Amino acid sequence: MRRVGYWISEKKKKKLDFESHRELFRNAGIDLVEIDLSRSVESQGPFDLMVHKVTDLFALAVDGDASAENAIKNFE
């Protein structure tokens, strides 16, 4: 079974409807794991692949948002 970690915004998550496809992924040998950016990624892995869309979060971190900075550090 391959482990795929992902982090996308709530809006994207609803648009892509990952949850309704979880069974389809599992049947294809893929375990989807949502990454919790309040914790280090290392503690949640290992992952065979990571899918993410952190650009909005990165922009907030660059603008000095402490919560976003912490999330980006955990992702790195």
Stockholm file with secondary structure:
# STOCKHOLM 1.0

chainA/1-76         MRRVGYWISEKKKKKLDFESHRELFRNAGIDLVEIDLSRSVESQGPFDLMVHKVTDLFALAVDGDASAENAIKNFE
#=GR chainA/1-76 SS CEEEEEECCHHHHHHHTHHHHHHHHHHTTEEEEECCTTSCSTTTCCCSEEEECCHHHHHHHHTTCHHHHHHHHHHC
#=GC SS_cons        CEEEEEECCHHHHHHHTHHHHHHHHHHTTEEEEECCTTSCSTTTCCCSEEEECCHHHHHHHHTTCHHHHHHHHHHC
//
